[in-house]
């Protein structure tokens, strides 16, 4: 081996270049939400924001006569300082489906999703797009398994979604089709559109046939790598509810495992941030409101602590809600206060998305958890107050950055003058 001095210095220069590239990627003003350690960033500043779930956006927008409802949803959300929306980028089989059969897409429905993304961009709302459902609503993994059965595959149950090669091929094709779609309104390919904040692999994945967690862990690893091989611009999250694995299932509601693991699933390198859902009224229906709130407080505390100290990634409380409207404010306040407490000290909790936002004239979509922001209530006021409070955190970082920029420029000019 020849110990050439320049060759010895090469690794040092390479390291400096890599660090510089990383620094550039987290400060570039291109509108993409990015990851920087335990923080999400937007245009170079830590990004904290609350938001909402509106799974129905594409479904409604597929009918041009109903698109005003989508516009109203974004308009009302921004009026309440809500800057993140989570919605479905799937509808498998059934009427008005996005994907009527494997690889066969309904252009009218796809144009509905085009409109959703276009409108989100107009209002400055960042979108989280979920790619398939764990449950049978809008097709879900059950529909994928049935498609494979229709082609002669012997699959024991719906958990075959995570292991059967044909089913996984169907799902990978859906990922590729959505990510490489060119928006008919904006002309921008989805994987290049900064309006999209993140992709979600599945809404609330569970695998009851393998509570060890191995099946889900392998599936996430495979699909996360595949998605990232197509799209290196956007963030990725799994869609987890936050359930712990078998070794820590005492933290779960009723101590029950679900085949997922909040820790190991989110430690997969291609997963950029963790998610948690919170429905104590469903999970602990045998307990009173006080007991449910006590559980919620501990549930949130555990996940923030584990995201901060173990996973070392941001955490988004991607779904929470309560069907009892008279006690809803208490639950919302626990979630929002915990998030703000973490964010105010530059912690990992980046925001919360309540379930679900509707607008007037959508009675058929009501599920008891809905909030209509144009109808005044204590919950609507609470949402707006907490969202504005959290968004100030992001604006504070932006202000500091702008203040530092002129100072840095003056310093560079001074140095340049001295060198001259």
N, C-alpha and C positions, 0 to 999 in steps of 0.2 A: 504494500500500500504506500502511495506517495503522499506525504503530509504537506501538501501545498498550502501556504498561508491563506491564499484567497479562498481555497476550497473549505478551509477550516472556518472562515468567516461566513460562508454561505448559509449555514443553518441559522446564524444569528440574524442575517438580513431577511431570511425567509420568515422568521418569527415576527420581526418588526413589521413586515409587509402584511402578515396575517392579522396582527393586532390592529393595524391601520385600516385594513379592509373591514374588519368587524366594527370598528368605530364608525366608519362611514355608513355601514349598513344600518346602524341604529340611529343615525342623525339625519339621514337624507329626507328631504321634504317631498316625498312622493305620494303621500296619502295612505300608504299601507300601514296597517297595524302590525307591529313587529314584536319580537321577543328580545329582551336584554336581561339575562339572568332571571331574577324573580319578578321582573316587571314586564308589563306590556308597554310599548311605546308607540306614539303617533307623532310623526314629524319631529322626532328627536327628544320628546318629553314623555315622562311616564304617563300612561293613559289609564285613567280611572273614570268609569261611567256606568250609570244604571241604565236599564232598558226594559224590554218587554218581550213576551212570547206572543206570536200571532201566526200559528201554524197554517191558517187559512188563506194567507195572502195570495199564493199562486192559484189556488182553487178558485177564488173569487175573481182574480185578475184575468183568468182564462175567458171570462165573459166580458167583452169590451164595454157592455152597458153597465157593468158593476164596478168598473175600475175606480170610480170616484171614491168608493169605500176604502180602497188601498191608499189613495192620496190623502184622504181624511185621517186615516190611522197614522201615517207618518207626520202629518201636519199637527195633529193633536199631541203626538208623542214629543215632538220637538218643542211644542209650547210648554210641555212639562219637563223640559231639559233631559229627556230620555234619548240616548244616542246609540243604543245597540238594540237590534231586533233579531230574534231567532225565529226561523221559519222552516218549512219543509221544502226540500228540493227533490221530493219523491212523491209518487202516487202510482202504485203498481197494481195493474189489473183493475177491474171494475169500471164504472162509468166515469167518463171524463178523465181517465188515467193519463199520467204523463208517459208511462211505459205500459203499453197495453199487453205486450208479450215480450219475451227476452229480446232486447235490441230494437224493438219496434216502438217508435215514439210519436206521440200526438203533437203535431206542430202547433196547433192552437193552444194547447196547455203550456207548451214550452214558451210560446210568446207571452203567456201570462207571467211566467217566471222572468222573462226579459223585462217586462213592465215593472215588476217588483224591484228588480235590481236598478233599473233606470230611475224610478221614483226615489228609492233609497238614496241614490247618489245626489239627486236634486236637493234633498233635504239634509244631506250630510249625516245620514244614519248609517252606521256600520252593520253589516248583515252576517249572521252565523247561519249557514245553510246545512241542514241535516240531510243525509243521503239515503237513509233507509230506516224503517221502523222495526223495533223489536216485536211490537204487537201487531195485531191483524188490521188495525185501522189503516186505511190507505194502502192495503196490501201487505206490507211488512215482510218479515223473513218467511212467514208461512206461505205467502204467494210465491216467493222464489223457490221454496222447496217443492211446492205443487207443480211449478213449471218443469222442474227436473223430473218429477214423478211422471208427468205427462209424456216425457221423452224416454220412459222406460227405466229410470233409475230407482233402485230400491233404497229408500231412506227411511230410517226407523221413526224419527220424529223431527220436529221443527229445529232442534238443535243441530241437525245436519247442515243447516245453513252455514255453520262455522267450519265444517270439515269437508263437505262433499266438493270435489274438484269442479264439477259442472256448475253447481250453485255459486261457488266462489268466482268462477269465470263470468257468470251472468252479472254478478255484483261489480267485478272489476270493469266490465264493459260499461256499466252505468256510471261508475266513477269517471272513466275516460270521456264518455259522451257528455256529461255535465261540465266537466272542467274545460273541455275543448270547444264548448258551444260558443258561437259568435252571436252576441246580442243583436237582434234585428232592429233594435231602437237606437242603441248607442254605437254599434259597430265594434264594440270591444269584446274580445274573447274573455270568457269568465275568468280564466286563470291569470289574466292580466289586469283585472278590474279591482282597483283599490277600495271600491264600495264594499266588496266582500271582505269581512274581517277574518273569517275562519270557516273551515269545513268541519263537519261533525260526522264521524263514521257511522254512528247509529244512535237513534233515540232510545235511551235507556236499555242498553244491552244486558241480557241475563242469560245464564246457561244452567238451568236447574239439573240437567243430567250430569254435570261435572262441577260440583261445588269446590273441587280442589283449585279451580281457577286456571288450570293449564290450557284448556280448550280456548277460552276467551283470550288468554295472554298470547297464544300462538296466532290467533286470528288477527288481533290488533297489530301485532308486529308485522305480519304479512301485508295487511291492507294499508297500514301507515306508510310502510316503505314503498308500496306501489303508488299510492297517491302522491307522495313527495317526489317520486321519480318523474311525475308529470307536471307538478306545480310546485316550484320552489319559492313562489311569492307569498303564499298565504299560510297562515297558521293552521294548525290541526289540533282538534280535541276529539275525545272518544265518544262523548255523550253519556258518561257515567252518572249514576245517581249518587255515588259516593259510598256505596256499601264496601265494607272491609272484607278481606279474605277470611278463610276458616280460622286462622290463628288469632285473629282479632275480632271475631264476629260478635263478641260481647258488646262492642260499640254500636252494632247494628240494631235497628228496631226489632224487638222481640228476639234478639240474639241470632237472627236467621242469616245464613250465607246464601248468596245468589249466583255464585260462579264468577263473580268479579272481585277485584281487589284494588281499592283506591290507591294503595301505595305502589304495588308492582306494575299495574296497568299504566299509571302515569309516569313511571320511571323509564318507559320505552323512549329512546332518544328522539324519535320522530314526533312524539306527542309534545306539543308546545306548552299547553296549560291544562290544568285540571278543572273538572266541573263537579258540582254538587247539586242535587235536587233535595227539596225539603217539603214533605207532606205529612206532618205528624198526625193530622186528623184522619188520614187514610191508614197510615202505618200503625197508629196506636189508638184505634177506635174504642178500645176498652178502657182508656184512661180519660180523665176529665181535662178541661182546658189547661188548668195549672200544670198537670203532669206532662201534657204535650209540650207546653212552653219550656218547661224544665229540660225535657229531652232536646228540644230544638236548640236551646242555649248551649248545651254540652256538645251537640252534633256539630254546630258551627265552630265552636272553640276547637274541637279536635281536628277538624279539617284545615282550619287556618294554621294551626300549630304544625300539623304534619306536612302541609304544603311548604311552610316556611323553613322547617328544620330538617325534614327528611327528603321530600321530593325536590325541593329547591326550585319550584316553578310557581307561576301565578295560579290563583284559583278563582273561578267565576261561579257564583251561585246562580246557575243557569235556569232553574225553575224553583219557584216557591209559591204557595198559595193556601187559601183556606176557604172552604165552602160556606162557613157561617159568617155572613157579612158583618154582623154586629160585633164579632170578636176578631175580625180580620186585621184591624189596626194593630192589635197587640203582637200578632205574628210578624207583620211587616216591620214593625218597629224593632223587634229583636234582630231580624235579618239585617236591616239597613244600618242599625247602630253598630253591629259587629263589623260590618264591612267598612264603615267609616273609621272606626277605631283603628283598624289595621291600616287603611289607606293613609290616614293622617300622620302615621309614622313611617311612611314609605314601605308598608308591608305588602304581603302577597295577595290580599283580597282586592280584586279589581272592580267588582260591581255585582249587582243583582238584577235578575230579570224575572218580573212577576208573571204568573200564569193567571189569566191571559187577558190581552187587550182586545176589545171589540169596539165597533162604532155603532151608532144608532142604525136600526133597521136590520139587525143580524140576529134575530131571536132564535133562529134554527141552530146557531152555533153556540148558544149559551149552555154552560155546563155547571153553573153554580159558583164557579171561581172567577167569572168574568168581571172586568172593570172597564167602564166606559168613561174615558177621561173628559168628555164633554158634558157629563152629568155630575154636577157638584156633589161632593161627599167628603167626609173626613178622610177617607182612604185616598181619594184623588188629591186632596191637599197634602197629605203625608208623602205621597209619591213625588209630587212636584218639589216639596221642600227638601226631601232627602236627595233627589237627583241633582238639584241645583247646588246643594251643599257639597256633594261629591265632585261635581264638575268643576267647582272652584279649585279643587286640589290640582287638577290637570292644568287649569289656566294659570295657577300660581307658578307651576314649573315653567310654562311657556313664557311668562313674564320675566322670570329670573333669567331664562335663556336669552331673551331679547335684550335685557339689561347688560348681560355679560358680553354680547356680541360687539357693541360699539367700543367697550373697554378693550376687548381683545384686538379690535381693529386698530385702535389708537396705539396700543402697545407694539403691534407689528410695524406701524408707521414710524414710531419712535426708534425702534431697532434699525429700520431701514435707513432712517436719517443719520443715525450714528455710524452705520457702516459706510455710508456715502462720504 
